[in-house]
């Protein structure tokens, strides 16, 4: 019993948590999006290292000056790593921004739909 006269059970029933609806459009696109992501990631990796041409001047022998920097053939090939790492980095920053937006919305409104 609480001091206000109501039972503990009655108070806990008043604050029931409404769970989000399952089976919405987010659930419907989860598996196709994961499959598309796996295919595109594999294709991007293969294209970066097998199809994309090296940067201009990659046919250097020994050491060359490009701008004010001494560059070797190995360094010119290593620029291809950006083809693979930049798209996930951009998606990661976008995901972080969306998580921050919905986190702030939840803290402002305390609505459960912004927390799921």
Secondary structure, DSSP 8 states (H G I E B T S, - for coil): --TTS--HHHHHHHT------SSSHHHHHHHHHHHHHHHHHHHHHHIIIIIS---TTTT--SEEEETTEEEEHHHHHGGGHHHHHHHHHHHHHHHHHHHHHHHHHHHHH--GGGT-
